[in-house]
Amino acid sequence: MQLKIQCMQDSYDKLLKILPLLIKDPSRLTEAKQLVQQLDEFYQSSEWLELYDRSEEFNIDTRGNYSVLSEDAIWNVLSEFDRLTSISKRDV
């Protein structure tokens, strides 16, 4: 379980780095979409809720970011992705 959470945390961290680049570098969009899908599936699963309830049991390297087991971290990054992709669509 620890490994899965860390994998999701790593995906979250990677997406945080890619998001600011999306408007200037749309070639990163495919990679960002894959990370978004992975994080969204994890966040929407009943497993996430169970892990959230037990979050104190896990030692996750967040690299200074919010934990994927925090209440709003994934929600916020998914919302930011939607915002940025809607801006990109308007600029086309």
A tleap script that builds the chain and sets N, CA, C and O, in Angstrom:
source leaprc.protein.ff14SB
mol = sequence {
  NMET GLN LEU LYS ILE GLN CYS MET GLN ASP
  SER TYR ASP LYS LEU LEU LYS ILE LEU PRO
  LEU LEU ILE LYS ASP PRO SER ARG LEU THR
  GLU ALA LYS GLN LEU VAL GLN GLN LEU ASP
  GLU PHE TYR GLN SER SER GLU TRP LEU GLU
  LEU TYR ASP ARG SER GLU GLU PHE ASN ILE
  ASP THR ARG GLY ASN TYR SER VAL LEU SER
  GLU ASP ALA ILE TRP ASN VAL LEU SER GLU
  PHE ASP ARG LEU THR SER ILE SER LYS ARG
  ASP CVAL
}
set mol.1.N position { 0.827 -1.194 0.000 }
set mol.1.CA position { 0.000 0.000 0.000 }
set mol.1.C position { 0.872 1.259 0.000 }
set mol.1.O position { 0.590 2.223 -0.712 }
set mol.2.N position { 1.922 1.233 0.801 }
set mol.2.CA position { 2.855 2.359 0.874 }
set mol.2.C position { 3.410 2.693 -0.515 }
set mol.2.O position { 3.511 3.862 -0.889 }
set mol.3.N position { 3.761 1.670 -1.256 }
set mol.3.CA position { 4.327 1.861 -2.597 }
set mol.3.C position { 3.322 2.509 -3.544 }
set mol.3.O position { 3.683 3.391 -4.323 }
set mol.4.N position { 2.064 2.076 -3.482 }
set mol.4.CA position { 1.026 2.658 -4.349 }
set mol.4.C position { 0.819 4.133 -4.026 }
set mol.4.O position { 0.709 4.963 -4.928 }
set mol.5.N position { 0.766 4.452 -2.747 }
set mol.5.CA position { 0.573 5.859 -2.360 }
set mol.5.C position { 1.748 6.693 -2.842 }
set mol.5.O position { 1.560 7.800 -3.348 }
set mol.6.N position { 2.960 6.171 -2.688 }
set mol.6.CA position { 4.134 6.922 -3.139 }
set mol.6.C position { 4.118 7.099 -4.647 }
set mol.6.O position { 4.519 8.147 -5.153 }
set mol.7.N position { 3.660 6.086 -5.368 }
set mol.7.CA position { 3.538 6.189 -6.831 }
set mol.7.C position { 2.560 7.305 -7.206 }
set mol.7.O position { 2.840 8.096 -8.107 }
set mol.8.N position { 1.432 7.371 -6.531 }
set mol.8.CA position { 0.446 8.439 -6.788 }
set mol.8.C position { 1.034 9.799 -6.407 }
set mol.8.O position { 0.798 10.794 -7.092 }
set mol.9.N position { 1.796 9.839 -5.317 }
set mol.9.CA position { 2.438 11.089 -4.904 }
set mol.9.C position { 3.429 11.542 -5.976 }
set mol.9.O position { 3.492 12.726 -6.307 }
set mol.10.N position { 4.195 10.607 -6.511 }
set mol.10.CA position { 5.154 10.936 -7.565 }
set mol.10.C position { 4.442 11.461 -8.812 }
set mol.10.O position { 4.922 12.397 -9.452 }
set mol.11.N position { 3.300 10.862 -9.158 }
set mol.11.CA position { 2.519 11.339 -10.305 }
set mol.11.C position { 1.985 12.747 -10.044 }
set mol.11.O position { 2.011 13.605 -10.926 }
set mol.12.N position { 1.512 12.969 -8.846 }
set mol.12.CA position { 1.022 14.292 -8.439 }
set mol.12.C position { 2.142 15.333 -8.560 }
set mol.12.O position { 1.943 16.410 -9.123 }
set mol.13.N position { 3.311 14.999 -8.028 }
set mol.13.CA position { 4.442 15.929 -8.087 }
set mol.13.C position { 4.828 16.237 -9.533 }
set mol.13.O position { 5.118 17.383 -9.876 }
set mol.14.N position { 4.828 15.213 -10.369 }
set mol.14.CA position { 5.174 15.386 -11.783 }
set mol.14.C position { 4.153 16.291 -12.479 }
set mol.14.O position { 4.521 17.166 -13.262 }
set mol.15.N position { 2.873 16.071 -12.187 }
set mol.15.CA position { 1.827 16.898 -12.791 }
set mol.15.C position { 1.964 18.356 -12.348 }
set mol.15.O position { 1.766 19.271 -13.147 }
set mol.16.N position { 2.299 18.569 -11.087 }
set mol.16.CA position { 2.505 19.941 -10.605 }
set mol.16.C position { 3.602 20.654 -11.396 }
set mol.16.O position { 3.514 21.857 -11.643 }
set mol.17.N position { 4.620 19.917 -11.786 }
set mol.17.CA position { 5.717 20.514 -12.563 }
set mol.17.C position { 5.318 20.778 -14.012 }
set mol.17.O position { 5.779 21.745 -14.618 }
set mol.18.N position { 4.467 19.925 -14.563 }
set mol.18.CA position { 4.066 20.048 -15.967 }
set mol.18.C position { 3.033 21.155 -16.173 }
set mol.18.O position { 3.076 21.857 -17.184 }
set mol.19.N position { 2.117 21.317 -15.239 }
set mol.19.CA position { 1.014 22.265 -15.431 }
set mol.19.C position { 1.449 23.666 -15.850 }
set mol.19.O position { 0.863 24.216 -16.782 }
set mol.20.N position { 2.442 24.266 -15.211 }
set mol.20.CA position { 2.813 25.622 -15.631 }
set mol.20.C position { 3.385 25.688 -17.051 }
set mol.20.O position { 3.449 26.764 -17.646 }
set mol.21.N position { 3.794 24.558 -17.583 }
set mol.21.CA position { 4.396 24.516 -18.921 }
set mol.21.C position { 3.384 24.299 -20.037 }
set mol.21.O position { 3.696 24.510 -21.209 }
set mol.22.N position { 2.177 23.881 -19.681 }
set mol.22.CA position { 1.205 23.459 -20.700 }
set mol.22.C position { 0.842 24.533 -21.717 }
set mol.22.O position { 0.724 24.238 -22.906 }
set mol.23.N position { 0.667 25.742 -21.280 }
set mol.23.CA position { 0.235 26.786 -22.222 }
set mol.23.C position { 1.335 27.084 -23.243 }
set mol.23.O position { 1.044 27.297 -24.420 }
set mol.24.N position { 2.586 27.100 -22.804 }
set mol.24.CA position { 3.686 27.392 -23.722 }
set mol.24.C position { 4.177 26.159 -24.461 }
set mol.24.O position { 4.763 26.272 -25.538 }
set mol.25.N position { 3.941 24.979 -23.891 }
set mol.25.CA position { 4.437 23.740 -24.486 }
set mol.25.C position { 3.334 22.688 -24.524 }
set mol.25.O position { 3.315 21.784 -23.689 }
set mol.26.N position { 2.415 22.795 -25.484 }
set mol.26.CA position { 1.295 21.857 -25.561 }
set mol.26.C position { 1.713 20.411 -25.827 }
set mol.26.O position { 0.891 19.503 -25.709 }
set mol.27.N position { 2.965 20.189 -26.181 }
set mol.27.CA position { 3.418 18.813 -26.410 }
set mol.27.C position { 3.391 17.998 -25.120 }
set mol.27.O position { 3.442 16.770 -25.172 }
set mol.28.N position { 3.312 18.643 -23.989 }
set mol.28.CA position { 3.252 17.959 -22.691 }
set mol.28.C position { 1.821 17.558 -22.318 }
set mol.28.O position { 1.605 16.928 -21.282 }
set mol.29.N position { 0.852 17.916 -23.149 }
set mol.29.CA position { -0.551 17.668 -22.837 }
set mol.29.C position { -0.870 16.177 -22.692 }
set mol.29.O position { -1.597 15.798 -21.774 }
set mol.30.N position { -0.352 15.341 -23.560 }
set mol.30.CA position { -0.611 13.902 -23.490 }
set mol.30.C position { -0.109 13.327 -22.171 }
set mol.30.O position { -0.806 12.555 -21.513 }
set mol.31.N position { 1.086 13.705 -21.798 }
set mol.31.CA position { 1.652 13.243 -20.527 }
set mol.31.C position { 0.802 13.729 -19.354 }
set mol.31.O position { 0.521 12.971 -18.425 }
set mol.32.N position { 0.397 14.990 -19.405 }
set mol.32.CA position { -0.430 15.555 -18.336 }
set mol.32.C position { -1.770 14.832 -18.248 }
set mol.32.O position { -2.250 14.549 -17.151 }
set mol.33.N position { -2.376 14.531 -19.397 }
set mol.33.CA position { -3.662 13.825 -19.398 }
set mol.33.C position { -3.538 12.446 -18.765 }
set mol.33.O position { -4.434 12.016 -18.038 }
set mol.34.N position { -2.449 11.756 -19.031 }
set mol.34.CA position { -2.239 10.439 -18.437 }
set mol.34.C position { -2.123 10.538 -16.918 }
set mol.34.O position { -2.695 9.723 -16.194 }
set mol.35.N position { -1.394 11.521 -16.445 }
set mol.35.CA position { -1.250 11.722 -15.002 }
set mol.35.C position { -2.585 12.111 -14.371 }
set mol.35.O position { -2.926 11.641 -13.286 }
set mol.36.N position { -3.332 12.965 -15.053 }
set mol.36.CA position { -4.651 13.380 -14.561 }
set mol.36.C position { -5.570 12.168 -14.445 }
set mol.36.O position { -6.256 12.004 -13.436 }
set mol.37.N position { -5.588 11.334 -15.452 }
set mol.37.CA position { -6.449 10.148 -15.423 }
set mol.37.C position { -6.060 9.228 -14.268 }
set mol.37.O position { -6.923 8.732 -13.544 }
set mol.38.N position { -4.773 9.007 -14.101 }
set mol.38.CA position { -4.288 8.145 -13.028 }
set mol.38.C position { -4.688 8.700 -11.653 }
set mol.38.O position { -5.185 7.965 -10.801 }
set mol.39.N position { -4.468 9.990 -11.452 }
set mol.39.CA position { -4.805 10.602 -10.173 }
set mol.39.C position { -6.309 10.659 -9.942 }
set mol.39.O position { -6.773 10.443 -8.822 }
set mol.40.N position { -7.066 10.947 -10.983 }
set mol.40.CA position { -8.517 11.016 -10.854 }
set mol.40.C position { -9.099 9.648 -10.479 }
set mol.40.O position { -9.962 9.563 -9.606 }
set mol.41.N position { -8.635 8.591 -11.126 }
set mol.41.CA position { -9.109 7.244 -10.806 }
set mol.41.C position { -8.787 6.894 -9.354 }
set mol.41.O position { -9.618 6.315 -8.655 }
set mol.42.N position { -7.601 7.238 -8.907 }
set mol.42.CA position { -7.204 6.982 -7.527 }
set mol.42.C position { -8.081 7.773 -6.567 }
set mol.42.O position { -8.570 7.232 -5.575 }
set mol.43.N position { -8.278 9.045 -6.859 }
set mol.43.CA position { -9.041 9.936 -5.981 }
set mol.43.C position { -10.511 9.538 -5.907 }
set mol.43.O position { -11.131 9.680 -4.853 }
set mol.44.N position { -11.075 9.046 -6.999 }
set mol.44.CA position { -12.485 8.664 -7.043 }
set mol.44.C position { -12.743 7.263 -6.461 }
set mol.44.O position { -13.894 6.867 -6.282 }
set mol.45.N position { -11.693 6.537 -6.174 }
set mol.45.CA position { -11.859 5.164 -5.692 }
set mol.45.C position { -12.191 5.128 -4.199 }
set mol.45.O position { -11.855 6.040 -3.444 }
set mol.46.N position { -12.851 4.061 -3.805 }
set mol.46.CA position { -13.125 3.871 -2.375 }
set mol.46.C position { -11.824 3.631 -1.618 }
set mol.46.O position { -11.737 3.890 -0.418 }
set mol.47.N position { -10.829 3.142 -2.318 }
set mol.47.CA position { -9.515 2.917 -1.715 }
set mol.47.C position { -8.920 4.221 -1.192 }
set mol.47.O position { -8.331 4.242 -0.111 }
set mol.48.N position { -9.071 5.322 -1.956 }
set mol.48.CA position { -8.525 6.604 -1.509 }
set mol.48.C position { -9.150 7.011 -0.180 }
set mol.48.O position { -8.447 7.470 0.720 }
set mol.49.N position { -10.451 6.849 -0.051 }
set mol.49.CA position { -11.136 7.234 1.181 }
set mol.49.C position { -10.624 6.416 2.368 }
set mol.49.O position { -10.417 6.946 3.459 }
set mol.50.N position { -10.427 5.141 2.140 }
set mol.50.CA position { -9.885 4.284 3.197 }
set mol.50.C position { -8.469 4.730 3.576 }
set mol.50.O position { -8.135 4.815 4.758 }
set mol.51.N position { -7.649 5.010 2.574 }
set mol.51.CA position { -6.280 5.457 2.828 }
set mol.51.C position { -6.262 6.826 3.504 }
set mol.51.O position { -5.437 7.085 4.380 }
set mol.52.N position { -7.168 7.687 3.094 }
set mol.52.CA position { -7.304 9.010 3.721 }
set mol.52.C position { -7.573 8.856 5.222 }
set mol.52.O position { -6.980 9.552 6.045 }
set mol.53.N position { -8.473 7.938 5.559 }
set mol.53.CA position { -8.810 7.699 6.963 }
set mol.53.C position { -7.630 7.143 7.757 }
set mol.53.O position { -7.573 7.290 8.977 }
set mol.54.N position { -6.690 6.503 7.058 }
set mol.54.CA position { -5.519 5.900 7.710 }
set mol.54.C position { -4.228 6.635 7.362 }
set mol.54.O position { -3.141 6.092 7.560 }
set mol.55.N position { -4.326 7.834 6.858 }
set mol.55.CA position { -3.160 8.547 6.315 }
set mol.55.C position { -2.001 8.693 7.298 }
set mol.55.O position { -0.846 8.774 6.880 }
set mol.56.N position { -2.291 8.728 8.574 }
set mol.56.CA position { -1.222 8.879 9.573 }
set mol.56.C position { -0.321 7.652 9.643 }
set mol.56.O position { 0.779 7.726 10.191 }
set mol.57.N position { -0.769 6.533 9.097 }
set mol.57.CA position { 0.010 5.295 9.115 }
set mol.57.C position { 1.118 5.275 8.061 }
set mol.57.O position { 2.027 4.448 8.134 }
set mol.58.N position { 1.048 6.168 7.095 }
set mol.58.CA position { 1.955 6.102 5.950 }
set mol.58.C position { 2.983 7.223 5.994 }
set mol.58.O position { 2.689 8.354 6.381 }
set mol.59.N position { 4.189 6.877 5.590 }
set mol.59.CA position { 5.274 7.846 5.516 }
set mol.59.C position { 5.548 8.120 4.036 }
set mol.59.O position { 6.219 7.340 3.361 }
set mol.60.N position { 5.022 9.230 3.550 }
set mol.60.CA position { 5.100 9.566 2.128 }
set mol.60.C position { 6.080 10.710 1.923 }
set mol.60.O position { 6.047 11.705 2.648 }
set mol.61.N position { 6.956 10.564 0.931 }
set mol.61.CA position { 7.862 11.652 0.566 }
set mol.61.C position { 7.111 12.591 -0.367 }
set mol.61.O position { 6.931 12.286 -1.546 }
set mol.62.N position { 6.676 13.723 0.153 }
set mol.62.CA position { 5.878 14.671 -0.629 }
set mol.62.C position { 6.728 15.695 -1.361 }
set mol.62.O position { 6.203 16.478 -2.153 }
set mol.63.N position { 8.023 15.704 -1.113 }
set mol.63.CA position { 8.941 16.666 -1.734 }
set mol.63.C position { 8.465 18.106 -1.541 }
set mol.63.O position { 8.629 18.954 -2.418 }
set mol.64.N position { 7.878 18.356 -0.386 }
set mol.64.CA position { 7.442 19.712 -0.060 }
set mol.64.C position { 6.070 20.082 -0.594 }
set mol.64.O position { 5.603 21.199 -0.370 }
set mol.65.N position { 5.419 19.167 -1.295 }
set mol.65.CA position { 4.070 19.411 -1.810 }
set mol.65.C position { 3.043 18.842 -0.837 }
set mol.65.O position { 3.398 18.174 0.134 }
set mol.66.N position { 1.779 19.111 -1.104 }
set mol.66.CA position { 0.723 18.486 -0.314 }
set mol.66.C position { 0.730 16.989 -0.563 }
set mol.66.O position { 1.188 16.528 -1.608 }
set mol.67.N position { 0.229 16.242 0.384 }
set mol.67.CA position { 0.112 14.798 0.240 }
set mol.67.C position { -1.113 14.467 -0.608 }
set mol.67.O position { -2.133 15.152 -0.534 }
set mol.68.N position { -1.002 13.407 -1.417 }
set mol.68.CA position { -2.162 12.956 -2.191 }
set mol.68.C position { -3.246 12.411 -1.278 }
set mol.68.O position { -4.361 12.146 -1.728 }
set mol.69.N position { -2.937 12.244 -0.021 }
set mol.69.CA position { -3.939 11.809 0.945 }
set mol.69.C position { -4.524 12.978 1.718 }
set mol.69.O position { -5.327 12.780 2.629 }
set mol.70.N position { -4.131 14.191 1.364 }
set mol.70.CA position { -4.784 15.347 1.977 }
set mol.70.C position { -6.133 15.541 1.280 }
set mol.70.O position { -6.354 15.040 0.178 }
set mol.71.N position { -7.005 16.258 1.925 }
set mol.71.CA position { -8.381 16.345 1.431 }
set mol.71.C position { -8.507 17.025 0.065 }
set mol.71.O position { -9.348 16.623 -0.739 }
set mol.72.N position { -7.706 18.024 -0.208 }
set mol.72.CA position { -7.919 18.821 -1.423 }
set mol.72.C position { -6.792 18.783 -2.452 }
set mol.72.O position { -6.943 19.375 -3.520 }
set mol.73.N position { -5.689 18.126 -2.186 }
set mol.73.CA position { -4.531 18.186 -3.089 }
set mol.73.C position { -4.861 17.731 -4.503 }
set mol.73.O position { -4.623 18.466 -5.461 }
set mol.74.N position { -5.399 16.538 -4.642 }
set mol.74.CA position { -5.700 16.021 -5.982 }
set mol.74.C position { -6.811 16.838 -6.625 }
set mol.74.O position { -6.733 17.163 -7.809 }
set mol.75.N position { -7.834 17.169 -5.864 }
set mol.75.CA position { -8.938 17.981 -6.396 }
set mol.75.C position { -8.400 19.284 -6.987 }
set mol.75.O position { -8.791 19.681 -8.084 }
set mol.76.N position { -7.516 19.934 -6.268 }
set mol.76.CA position { -6.976 21.221 -6.722 }
set mol.76.C position { -6.145 21.080 -7.987 }
set mol.76.O position { -6.258 21.912 -8.887 }
set mol.77.N position { -5.319 20.055 -8.077 }
set mol.77.CA position { -4.483 19.899 -9.265 }
set mol.77.C position { -5.330 19.508 -10.477 }
set mol.77.O position { -5.031 19.917 -11.598 }
set mol.78.N position { -6.380 18.723 -10.260 }
set mol.78.CA position { -7.283 18.381 -11.365 }
set mol.78.C position { -8.047 19.613 -11.839 }
set mol.78.O position { -8.258 19.795 -13.038 }
set mol.79.N position { -8.457 20.446 -10.908 }
set mol.79.CA position { -9.144 21.695 -11.259 }
set mol.79.C position { -8.226 22.633 -12.026 }
set mol.79.O position { -8.652 23.284 -12.980 }
set mol.80.N position { -6.982 22.701 -11.615 }
set mol.80.CA position { -6.011 23.550 -12.312 }
set mol.80.C position { -5.772 23.044 -13.736 }
set mol.80.O position { -5.660 23.838 -14.670 }
set mol.81.N position { -5.695 21.733 -13.898 }
set mol.81.CA position { -5.546 21.159 -15.232 }
set mol.81.C position { -6.735 21.554 -16.110 }
set mol.81.O position { -6.551 21.976 -17.252 }
set mol.82.N position { -7.941 21.419 -15.585 }
set mol.82.CA position { -9.138 21.807 -16.346 }
set mol.82.C position { -9.103 23.282 -16.717 }
set mol.82.O position { -9.446 23.652 -17.840 }
set mol.83.N position { -8.697 24.112 -15.791 }
set mol.83.CA position { -8.627 25.556 -16.050 }
set mol.83.C position { -7.625 25.856 -17.165 }
set mol.83.O position { -7.920 26.616 -18.087 }
set mol.84.N position { -6.452 25.256 -17.072 }
set mol.84.CA position { -5.414 25.510 -18.072 }
set mol.84.C position { -5.795 24.977 -19.448 }
set mol.84.O position { -5.519 25.619 -20.462 }
set mol.85.N position { -6.414 23.831 -19.486 }
set mol.85.CA position { -6.794 23.279 -20.800 }
set mol.85.C position { -7.953 24.074 -21.393 }
set mol.85.O position { -8.057 24.174 -22.616 }
set mol.86.N position { -8.820 24.636 -20.568 }
set mol.86.CA position { -9.901 25.476 -21.118 }
set mol.86.C position { -9.338 26.795 -21.637 }
set mol.86.O position { -9.847 27.332 -22.621 }
set mol.87.N position { -8.299 27.326 -20.996 }
set mol.87.CA position { -7.632 28.541 -21.502 }
set mol.87.C position { -6.983 28.244 -22.850 }
set mol.87.O position { -7.088 29.039 -23.784 }
set mol.88.N position { -6.321 27.112 -22.945 }
set mol.88.CA position { -5.656 26.734 -24.196 }
set mol.88.C position { -6.651 26.595 -25.329 }
set mol.88.O position { -6.361 26.990 -26.458 }
set mol.89.N position { -7.821 26.040 -25.048 }
set mol.89.CA position { -8.845 25.858 -26.078 }
set mol.89.C position { -9.380 27.217 -26.560 }
set mol.89.O position { -9.680 27.391 -27.742 }
set mol.90.N position { -9.494 28.163 -25.641 }
set mol.90.CA position { -9.994 29.506 -26.016 }
set mol.90.C position { -8.978 30.257 -26.865 }
set mol.90.O position { -9.349 31.071 -27.711 }
set mol.91.N position { -7.697 29.983 -26.640 }
set mol.91.CA position { -6.647 30.685 -27.373 }
set mol.91.C position { -6.435 30.148 -28.779 }
set mol.91.O position { -5.736 30.764 -29.585 }
set mol.92.N position { -7.031 29.011 -29.072 }
set mol.92.CA position { -6.841 28.391 -30.393 }
set mol.92.C position { -7.666 29.093 -31.442 }
set mol.92.O position { -7.633 28.710 -32.612 }
savepdb mol mol.pdb
quit
